[in-house]
Amino acid sequence: MLKKAKLLTTGDFVPFAFESKPVARRRLLKLVGEKYIAGYADALHEETRHVLDRRGMIALQEAGHFDGAPRSAPKTPPISAVHHLTLVRFWSRVIAECRDVPELVLHRFSFEWEEASGHLSTITRFRPDGILVVEDDEEEHVYLVEVDTGTESPGVVRAKFETFARLQAAGMEVYGEVPTGMLVLTTSYRRLVGLARGGLGPVPVFGRVFNHREEGSVLSSGWYRLQDLEGGGPTSTGSVVRRREMK
């Protein structure tokens, strides 16, 4: 998990291997003590963040799962990267939801940093933060995932929507898949409305308010179709895996 995501909070581990956070804390503390991983917590009430330490890298290398040179974890805690943690928490919540809902089958969730440049379109350097391939009881969905923490102007984010629209119209691949839609995780409903202004046309872009501390369902509820928000927005939210709920 840490090899794939690079930085994980304690809560992110729970859907994969533990029945509760207390159990995760005890097991992870043991791994920290044995120097397989390093743990950092630099703010009151903030969940501990974990990265691979040198001994953990060596163990992965011996098992054939790590190609880089083993190195010790930094003594200075990594920057509290809200963008990164939001994307990783979304991934962990998708895993948990697909585990708990029999109709959902997760085929792929890849991060931008895992993807080789060869998967990029030849007409653009468009690099969405991730790609999600999930199947429900009706169809398969291929979604590009974009995390918006509010640091870019709405115009910059909308330009990504326009690039996605051109790629989709041309049937081009991004990260080895032909996307059918785009998911945007952002900080507030007001921000979503701002991103929707200016006209999106028929581009299938869905957004929701999300933060890296969020728990619960992330695919089956909470989503807005951004085109609907241009006129003031709907009062209800919907699913991006059972699309009949979005119609």
Backbone bond lengths (Angstrom), bond angles and torsions (degrees), N, CA, C in turn:
res aa  C-N    CA-C-N  psi(-1)  N-CA   C-N-CA  omega(-1)  CA-C   N-CA-C  phi
1 M - - - 1.456 - - 1.518 111.31 -
2 L 1.339 116.77 -46.63 1.462 119.35 -179.81 1.525 111.72 -69.53
3 K 1.332 116.62 -30.32 1.459 118.45 175.34 1.526 110.43 -62.51
4 K 1.320 117.49 -39.79 1.462 122.12 -177.92 1.531 111.66 -75.85
5 A 1.351 116.33 -48.36 1.462 120.30 -170.79 1.526 113.68 -94.25
6 K 1.328 118.12 -18.60 1.464 124.66 177.82 1.525 113.56 74.31
7 L 1.309 118.42 -42.34 1.460 122.12 -177.19 1.521 108.26 -141.42
8 L 1.346 117.13 123.42 1.458 121.62 -177.54 1.524 109.92 -136.48
9 T 1.330 117.03 141.99 1.459 120.60 171.43 1.529 108.80 -85.19
10 T 1.316 115.87 166.51 1.472 120.06 179.53 1.522 111.35 -55.08
11 G 1.337 117.10 -44.91 1.455 120.99 -178.31 1.509 114.23 -62.30
12 D 1.336 116.88 -27.31 1.465 119.95 -179.26 1.521 112.10 -67.43
13 F 1.325 117.54 -24.67 1.462 120.94 -178.79 1.521 112.64 -76.14
14 V 1.332 117.26 -26.14 1.464 120.75 -169.87 1.531 113.27 -57.33
15 P 1.354 120.35 -47.92 1.474 118.88 -177.91 1.528 114.19 -61.86
16 F 1.327 116.63 -20.61 1.460 119.61 -175.00 1.526 113.25 -90.65
17 A 1.338 116.63 -39.24 1.459 117.28 -167.29 1.525 116.46 -139.87
18 F 1.326 118.20 -11.53 1.459 119.14 -171.70 1.520 111.06 -129.75
19 E 1.331 115.86 153.85 1.463 119.95 -179.22 1.521 112.76 -86.07
20 S 1.335 117.75 -13.88 1.463 119.60 -179.42 1.525 109.74 -162.29
21 K 1.328 116.39 164.61 1.464 120.40 177.73 1.527 112.73 -65.22
22 P 1.343 119.59 -41.19 1.471 118.09 178.33 1.525 113.10 -57.16
23 V 1.339 116.52 -41.20 1.464 119.80 177.68 1.523 110.07 -65.26
24 A 1.334 116.57 -43.06 1.465 120.53 178.82 1.522 110.68 -60.05
25 R 1.338 116.78 -44.00 1.468 119.82 -179.62 1.526 111.33 -59.43
26 R 1.328 117.41 -44.38 1.467 120.48 -178.55 1.528 111.42 -64.61
27 R 1.322 116.42 -44.90 1.468 119.95 -177.98 1.538 111.26 -68.69
28 L 1.332 115.90 -40.74 1.461 119.06 -179.35 1.527 110.98 -68.93
29 L 1.337 116.89 -35.97 1.462 120.57 177.04 1.524 110.47 -60.58
30 K 1.328 116.48 -38.44 1.461 120.25 177.61 1.523 110.82 -64.38
31 L 1.332 117.34 -42.25 1.469 121.16 178.56 1.525 111.22 -65.86
32 V 1.341 116.47 -35.08 1.465 119.91 175.87 1.533 109.47 -65.15
33 G 1.351 116.25 -44.63 1.463 120.31 -179.95 1.518 112.73 -61.13
34 E 1.322 117.21 -32.52 1.468 121.61 179.75 1.527 112.57 -90.72
35 K 1.355 115.12 3.51 1.474 122.84 175.11 1.523 114.56 64.64
36 Y 1.343 116.39 27.50 1.463 119.54 169.61 1.526 109.97 -78.63
37 I 1.318 116.55 -33.36 1.460 122.14 176.41 1.523 108.38 -135.20
38 A 1.330 116.05 164.75 1.464 121.75 174.41 1.519 107.86 -118.11
39 G 1.328 115.99 143.62 1.461 120.50 -179.58 1.516 111.23 -121.20
40 Y 1.328 116.60 139.12 1.458 122.32 -179.12 1.528 109.97 -131.09
41 A 1.314 116.58 135.75 1.464 122.30 171.91 1.521 106.43 -142.41
42 D 1.337 116.85 111.19 1.462 119.35 -173.79 1.524 112.83 -117.38
43 A 1.326 117.66 17.64 1.468 119.93 177.48 1.526 108.63 -149.24
44 L 1.308 116.62 145.49 1.446 121.75 -179.34 1.529 109.87 -59.98
45 H 1.324 116.65 132.95 1.462 124.52 178.50 1.536 113.71 69.58
46 E 1.324 118.26 4.72 1.465 119.75 177.65 1.520 109.04 -83.97
47 E 1.323 116.90 137.08 1.458 120.14 177.75 1.524 110.52 -63.98
48 T 1.317 115.29 143.96 1.458 120.13 176.66 1.523 109.77 -62.52
49 R 1.326 114.38 137.04 1.463 120.35 175.77 1.519 109.10 -104.21
50 H 1.319 116.85 142.55 1.455 121.73 -172.40 1.530 110.98 -123.71
51 V 1.336 115.44 141.85 1.472 122.39 172.98 1.527 107.51 -134.11
52 L 1.315 116.59 159.84 1.457 120.80 176.79 1.527 110.88 -67.02
53 D 1.325 116.87 138.55 1.455 121.24 172.31 1.535 108.13 -102.81
54 R 1.334 116.46 175.81 1.467 120.88 -172.30 1.532 111.96 -60.09
55 R 1.328 117.49 -42.67 1.460 119.91 -178.20 1.531 111.09 -64.50
56 G 1.325 116.81 -36.39 1.454 120.41 176.70 1.519 111.91 -66.01
57 M 1.343 116.23 -39.09 1.459 120.25 177.80 1.530 111.16 -64.60
58 I 1.326 115.97 -39.83 1.466 119.62 178.98 1.522 110.44 -64.31
59 A 1.356 116.10 -41.98 1.469 119.77 179.25 1.523 110.78 -62.05
60 L 1.344 117.34 -41.36 1.459 120.65 177.39 1.527 111.11 -66.20
61 Q 1.324 115.85 -38.97 1.467 120.12 179.62 1.526 110.38 -63.50
62 E 1.318 117.53 -42.73 1.467 121.18 178.95 1.520 112.05 -64.83
63 A 1.348 116.19 -28.55 1.468 120.40 178.40 1.523 112.36 -88.14
64 G 1.341 116.54 0.75 1.461 121.01 177.81 1.507 114.72 81.80
65 H 1.365 117.69 21.64 1.461 120.47 -176.77 1.523 113.49 -114.38
66 F 1.336 118.01 6.45 1.464 120.09 -177.85 1.509 109.01 -142.43
67 D 1.347 116.93 126.91 1.460 121.26 -175.19 1.526 113.49 -105.03
68 G 1.344 117.04 -19.25 1.458 119.32 -175.88 1.519 112.74 -77.55
69 A 1.339 115.40 175.21 1.460 120.92 177.36 1.528 109.34 -78.69
70 P 1.339 118.75 125.22 1.464 120.39 179.18 1.524 111.12 -59.30
71 R 1.309 117.81 139.62 1.459 122.89 -179.66 1.525 108.64 -146.33
72 S 1.300 115.49 156.12 1.455 120.07 178.73 1.518 110.53 -75.49
73 A 1.334 116.17 150.12 1.462 120.52 176.05 1.526 109.18 -64.79
74 P 1.331 118.60 148.94 1.468 121.03 -179.44 1.529 111.32 -63.10
75 K 1.351 116.67 143.20 1.463 120.38 177.49 1.527 111.41 -71.69
76 T 1.329 115.91 -31.58 1.465 120.43 176.07 1.522 108.42 -84.43
77 P 1.328 118.63 128.32 1.476 120.33 -178.49 1.522 111.91 -56.33
78 P 1.316 117.45 141.26 1.466 119.92 176.09 1.527 110.62 -58.94
79 I 1.320 116.60 151.13 1.465 120.86 176.83 1.522 109.29 -58.42
80 S 1.321 115.74 140.05 1.468 119.89 178.19 1.521 108.61 -70.86
81 A 1.321 115.58 88.04 1.457 122.03 -172.66 1.526 110.00 -83.63
82 V 1.321 117.08 95.03 1.457 121.66 -177.45 1.526 110.79 -60.59
83 H 1.318 117.63 -41.35 1.457 122.10 179.96 1.532 110.10 -58.55
84 H 1.327 115.67 -50.14 1.466 121.01 -178.77 1.528 110.93 -63.32
85 L 1.330 116.86 -47.80 1.458 120.50 -177.00 1.522 111.86 -65.62
86 T 1.329 117.55 -33.88 1.467 120.83 177.24 1.525 110.49 -63.59
87 L 1.327 116.99 -44.79 1.461 121.14 179.95 1.527 110.91 -65.20
88 V 1.331 116.44 -43.20 1.456 120.29 -178.96 1.525 110.75 -67.13
89 R 1.347 117.94 -40.64 1.456 119.87 177.96 1.530 110.91 -64.70
90 F 1.329 118.00 -38.05 1.466 120.80 175.98 1.526 109.71 -59.88
91 W 1.327 117.30 -44.56 1.466 121.92 177.23 1.525 111.04 -58.18
92 S 1.328 117.34 -47.23 1.460 119.87 -177.81 1.527 111.52 -66.51
93 R 1.353 117.39 -34.58 1.464 120.19 178.45 1.538 110.63 -72.44
94 V 1.326 118.02 -33.95 1.470 121.12 174.99 1.526 109.67 -62.87
95 I 1.335 116.87 -44.85 1.466 121.22 177.51 1.525 110.45 -56.96
96 A 1.335 116.75 -47.18 1.462 121.13 -177.81 1.522 111.47 -64.25
97 E 1.340 116.95 -41.62 1.465 119.90 -178.45 1.529 111.53 -67.45
98 C 1.329 116.46 -41.03 1.467 119.34 178.84 1.522 111.33 -67.55
99 R 1.315 116.87 -28.84 1.462 120.72 175.56 1.530 110.82 -70.12
100 D 1.330 116.60 -37.67 1.463 121.11 -173.83 1.524 113.89 -87.60
101 V 1.332 118.04 -19.79 1.465 121.99 -177.45 1.532 108.47 -112.16
102 P 1.335 118.07 107.67 1.475 120.78 -174.24 1.528 113.76 -58.84
103 E 1.339 117.61 -28.58 1.473 120.33 -176.94 1.529 112.50 -74.54
104 L 1.325 117.78 -12.69 1.457 121.16 -177.74 1.518 110.89 -101.55
105 V 1.333 115.96 129.43 1.469 121.69 178.44 1.522 107.96 -124.47
106 L 1.314 116.83 117.79 1.462 121.62 178.40 1.518 109.61 -86.38
107 H 1.326 116.72 117.61 1.461 121.27 179.31 1.528 112.14 -94.49
108 R 1.336 116.13 -30.73 1.458 118.01 -175.77 1.521 110.59 -165.33
109 F 1.315 115.93 138.99 1.465 121.85 165.75 1.520 105.82 -142.48
110 S 1.322 116.65 111.82 1.458 121.63 -178.59 1.517 109.76 -120.58
111 F 1.338 114.90 144.17 1.454 121.02 176.68 1.521 110.36 -92.58
112 E 1.317 115.30 156.78 1.467 120.72 -178.95 1.519 111.65 -57.01
113 W 1.341 117.52 -38.67 1.459 119.78 -176.25 1.525 113.01 -72.69
114 E 1.338 117.75 -11.92 1.471 120.81 176.76 1.522 112.33 -85.27
115 E 1.328 116.78 -17.64 1.457 120.49 -169.26 1.518 112.28 -91.07
116 A 1.323 116.40 133.77 1.466 121.99 176.89 1.515 109.79 -73.74
117 S 1.326 116.59 153.38 1.460 121.12 -179.04 1.525 111.78 -62.43
118 G 1.320 117.54 -21.87 1.459 120.68 -179.87 1.511 113.50 -64.59
119 H 1.337 117.16 -17.97 1.461 120.04 179.45 1.520 111.78 -83.86
120 L 1.334 117.55 -8.78 1.457 119.78 -177.31 1.515 111.11 -77.19
121 S 1.329 114.72 153.85 1.454 119.95 176.55 1.526 110.13 -63.05
122 T 1.314 116.65 146.22 1.464 120.15 178.69 1.516 111.99 -76.30
123 I 1.360 118.08 -11.76 1.466 119.40 -177.63 1.527 111.83 -103.78
124 T 1.327 118.02 1.55 1.456 119.16 -176.68 1.514 110.24 -158.00
125 R 1.319 116.11 157.58 1.454 121.34 172.92 1.524 110.23 -101.32
126 F 1.295 116.34 26.74 1.457 123.28 -179.10 1.525 109.86 -58.87
127 R 1.345 116.64 121.85 1.459 121.24 -178.38 1.523 109.82 -130.49
128 P 1.320 118.15 84.67 1.467 119.46 174.92 1.523 110.31 -62.26
129 D 1.334 116.32 159.51 1.464 120.67 -174.41 1.523 113.04 -69.51
130 G 1.320 117.35 -24.10 1.456 119.46 -179.53 1.512 111.54 -168.65
131 I 1.323 115.38 174.87 1.464 120.40 176.02 1.527 108.08 -138.32
132 L 1.329 115.40 136.57 1.455 123.06 -177.33 1.524 109.05 -123.54
133 V 1.319 116.80 127.83 1.464 122.34 174.48 1.523 107.02 -120.77
134 V 1.331 116.41 113.22 1.460 121.31 -176.47 1.521 109.56 -136.19
135 E 1.313 115.71 143.35 1.462 121.27 -179.91 1.525 109.43 -115.49
136 D 1.341 116.76 132.97 1.458 120.28 174.61 1.530 108.71 -107.68
137 D 1.319 116.92 -163.74 1.464 119.16 -178.19 1.516 112.47 -78.72
138 E 1.345 117.17 3.96 1.461 120.78 -179.68 1.523 112.79 -117.89
139 E 1.346 117.46 -45.55 1.458 120.30 -172.54 1.521 110.89 -162.67
140 E 1.338 115.10 173.16 1.462 121.74 175.40 1.518 109.19 -95.77
141 H 1.329 116.73 137.95 1.457 122.51 178.66 1.523 108.93 -118.24
142 V 1.318 116.16 134.84 1.461 121.99 176.06 1.522 107.51 -118.46
143 Y 1.317 116.55 106.84 1.455 121.46 -174.91 1.523 111.17 -113.76
144 L 1.328 116.27 133.09 1.452 121.08 164.31 1.518 107.15 -78.72
145 V 1.320 117.23 143.70 1.463 121.57 -177.49 1.526 108.79 -117.46
146 E 1.323 116.35 129.40 1.457 122.28 179.71 1.524 109.20 -128.76
147 V 1.333 116.69 127.91 1.462 122.04 176.20 1.518 108.41 -99.05
148 D 1.325 116.30 125.68 1.461 122.03 179.79 1.527 108.00 -118.98
149 T 1.327 117.27 108.79 1.459 121.39 -179.37 1.527 112.49 -96.19
150 G 1.344 116.53 7.36 1.454 120.26 177.17 1.512 114.77 88.55
151 T 1.328 117.96 4.43 1.464 120.11 -178.79 1.522 112.39 -83.65
152 E 1.335 117.66 -18.99 1.467 121.39 176.73 1.523 109.28 -100.86
153 S 1.321 116.67 153.61 1.462 120.16 178.17 1.524 109.61 -69.42
154 P 1.344 118.02 152.66 1.472 119.76 176.90 1.523 112.50 -54.56
155 G 1.338 117.01 -35.06 1.458 120.31 -179.86 1.521 112.55 -62.71
156 V 1.342 117.01 -37.94 1.461 120.80 178.79 1.527 110.12 -66.19
157 V 1.345 116.73 -42.08 1.461 120.30 179.93 1.526 110.23 -67.38
158 R 1.344 117.08 -41.36 1.474 119.53 179.06 1.519 111.27 -63.92
159 A 1.328 117.19 -31.34 1.473 119.69 176.87 1.529 110.60 -62.13
160 K 1.341 117.22 -32.30 1.470 120.39 175.97 1.524 110.15 -67.18
161 F 1.339 116.73 -37.54 1.465 119.80 177.10 1.526 110.17 -62.35
162 E 1.335 116.29 -41.12 1.463 120.76 -179.38 1.530 111.02 -65.76
163 T 1.333 116.41 -39.84 1.466 119.99 176.90 1.523 110.46 -63.09
164 F 1.328 115.87 -43.77 1.464 120.65 177.35 1.528 110.49 -59.17
165 A 1.342 117.31 -41.63 1.467 121.33 -179.54 1.523 110.91 -61.47
166 R 1.343 117.24 -40.78 1.470 120.67 179.29 1.527 110.90 -66.92
167 L 1.319 116.26 -41.63 1.459 119.72 179.17 1.529 111.18 -64.60
168 Q 1.326 116.04 -41.72 1.462 119.59 -179.25 1.522 110.95 -66.67
169 A 1.337 116.29 -41.36 1.467 120.06 179.68 1.523 111.34 -62.47
170 A 1.337 115.99 -31.94 1.469 120.34 -179.31 1.529 112.06 -88.33
171 G 1.338 117.31 -4.33 1.462 120.58 -178.73 1.506 113.44 66.71
172 M 1.339 116.32 31.37 1.462 120.43 -175.65 1.515 111.38 -90.32
173 E 1.330 115.98 154.64 1.455 122.14 -178.83 1.525 111.52 -87.45
174 V 1.313 114.79 147.10 1.462 123.03 168.83 1.518 106.34 -128.02
175 Y 1.337 117.16 122.86 1.460 122.04 -176.22 1.530 111.65 55.47
176 G 1.332 116.11 36.48 1.451 120.73 174.86 1.518 115.88 82.13
177 E 1.343 118.24 6.99 1.466 122.18 -179.34 1.528 109.59 -131.74
178 V 1.329 116.31 153.29 1.460 121.20 172.67 1.535 106.86 -95.01
179 P 1.332 118.43 108.37 1.465 120.25 -174.13 1.527 112.74 -71.32
180 T 1.337 114.83 145.37 1.468 120.95 176.34 1.523 111.70 -105.86
181 G 1.319 117.62 -10.32 1.460 120.78 -179.62 1.513 110.43 -169.52
182 M 1.330 115.40 175.77 1.458 121.16 -179.38 1.521 108.99 -135.16
183 L 1.341 116.55 136.04 1.455 123.05 178.67 1.524 109.25 -111.53
184 V 1.319 115.85 132.39 1.465 121.92 -179.75 1.522 109.00 -119.18
185 L 1.328 116.29 122.21 1.464 122.32 175.94 1.515 107.59 -102.41
186 T 1.337 117.38 120.06 1.453 119.29 -176.28 1.523 111.64 -135.00
187 T 1.327 116.53 -172.88 1.463 121.64 -165.04 1.524 115.03 -95.62
188 S 1.324 118.69 -22.32 1.462 119.89 -176.86 1.532 110.61 -160.14
189 Y 1.327 115.01 159.06 1.460 119.60 176.53 1.530 110.12 -62.11
190 R 1.310 116.75 -38.77 1.476 120.61 178.68 1.526 110.57 -59.18
191 R 1.315 116.71 -40.35 1.465 120.28 178.51 1.533 110.49 -64.46
192 L 1.335 116.99 -40.77 1.464 120.11 177.40 1.522 111.48 -58.76
193 V 1.337 115.88 -44.58 1.466 119.86 179.43 1.526 109.89 -61.92
194 G 1.326 116.94 -40.32 1.457 120.52 178.40 1.518 112.71 -63.16
195 L 1.319 117.10 -37.88 1.467 120.97 178.62 1.520 111.68 -68.78
196 A 1.337 116.69 -27.16 1.463 120.95 -177.61 1.520 112.77 -79.45
197 R 1.324 117.74 -19.33 1.455 120.47 -177.45 1.520 110.99 -68.32
198 G 1.315 116.42 145.61 1.453 121.15 177.67 1.506 113.82 105.13
199 G 1.333 116.86 -8.06 1.464 119.83 175.71 1.515 113.20 88.44
200 L 1.306 116.71 118.17 1.457 122.03 179.78 1.521 112.91 -107.63
201 G 1.338 116.26 -11.01 1.455 119.05 -177.81 1.514 110.73 65.15
202 P 1.339 117.14 -146.74 1.465 120.88 -175.66 1.533 114.43 -86.25
203 V 1.339 117.55 8.98 1.466 119.97 -175.00 1.531 110.54 -65.02
204 P 1.334 118.91 125.35 1.468 121.84 -178.57 1.534 112.03 -78.60
205 V 1.340 115.38 83.45 1.462 121.59 178.41 1.523 108.47 -113.07
206 F 1.335 116.79 127.56 1.455 122.14 179.97 1.523 108.85 -120.53
207 G 1.326 115.94 140.90 1.452 119.51 -178.19 1.513 112.22 -131.66
208 R 1.334 115.33 157.41 1.452 120.86 175.56 1.521 109.42 -152.65
209 V 1.326 115.00 156.54 1.456 120.92 174.45 1.528 107.13 -81.84
210 F 1.332 115.56 130.24 1.464 119.94 -174.68 1.521 108.75 -153.15
211 N 1.320 116.67 145.32 1.459 120.20 171.45 1.521 109.27 -139.07
212 H 1.326 116.80 166.61 1.462 120.08 -171.10 1.521 112.95 -72.75
213 R 1.328 118.46 -3.46 1.466 120.98 175.02 1.531 112.05 -99.14
214 E 1.316 118.06 1.76 1.465 121.23 -173.63 1.523 112.44 -69.13
215 E 1.324 114.92 143.26 1.459 122.32 175.73 1.529 108.46 -119.50
216 G 1.344 116.28 169.62 1.463 120.58 173.49 1.516 114.11 88.87
217 S 1.347 115.24 -169.40 1.457 122.80 -176.21 1.526 111.58 -62.16
218 V 1.331 116.21 137.79 1.465 119.71 177.95 1.525 112.87 -124.16
219 L 1.326 118.39 -9.69 1.460 120.73 -179.96 1.523 112.34 -109.65
220 S 1.305 117.44 -35.54 1.464 121.69 -171.29 1.518 114.54 -86.57
221 S 1.314 118.64 -6.52 1.468 120.46 179.75 1.520 109.63 -159.40
222 G 1.314 115.41 164.31 1.460 120.66 173.39 1.517 116.55 95.56
223 W 1.332 118.35 1.70 1.468 120.71 -173.11 1.529 112.47 -101.01
224 Y 1.321 115.40 145.61 1.463 123.64 172.61 1.519 108.92 -116.06
225 R 1.303 116.33 140.34 1.468 120.00 169.56 1.528 105.89 -80.78
226 L 1.331 117.00 120.35 1.465 119.39 -172.98 1.523 112.73 -61.34
227 Q 1.340 117.45 -31.52 1.469 119.18 177.84 1.525 110.93 -60.65
228 D 1.342 117.53 -33.98 1.460 121.05 -179.84 1.523 112.41 -69.80
229 L 1.321 116.94 -23.52 1.458 120.55 -176.76 1.522 113.07 -79.07
230 E 1.323 117.29 -14.18 1.465 119.78 -179.05 1.524 112.16 -61.30
231 G 1.341 117.01 -32.53 1.456 120.30 -178.79 1.512 113.82 -95.01
232 G 1.340 118.16 16.73 1.450 120.09 179.70 1.514 112.68 116.57
233 G 1.318 117.02 -21.16 1.451 120.12 171.22 1.506 115.35 96.18
234 P 1.328 117.14 148.14 1.457 121.79 176.23 1.525 110.64 -76.27
235 T 1.309 116.94 162.45 1.459 120.50 178.61 1.520 111.46 -93.43
236 S 1.312 118.24 -9.61 1.459 121.13 -179.77 1.520 110.07 -121.05
237 T 1.323 116.14 160.08 1.453 121.95 179.23 1.510 109.67 -114.43
238 G 1.322 116.01 167.62 1.454 119.03 -174.65 1.504 113.57 -142.42
239 S 1.327 114.26 -171.32 1.454 123.53 -175.69 1.527 110.79 -101.19
240 V 1.323 115.78 152.05 1.470 119.64 173.46 1.521 111.47 -108.12
241 V 1.328 117.25 4.33 1.459 119.53 176.94 1.520 111.99 -113.08
242 R 1.310 117.25 -24.86 1.458 120.73 173.69 1.525 106.49 -116.10
243 R 1.316 114.46 83.27 1.448 120.83 -164.53 1.517 114.42 -63.79
244 R 1.335 118.01 -20.73 1.459 119.05 177.27 1.532 111.14 -57.89
245 E 1.345 117.04 -25.75 1.455 121.05 179.39 1.520 111.94 -74.01
246 M 1.344 117.45 -17.25 1.455 121.26 -178.69 1.517 111.43 -93.00
247 K 1.325 118.52 -3.55 1.465 121.36 -173.19 1.513 110.55 -95.89
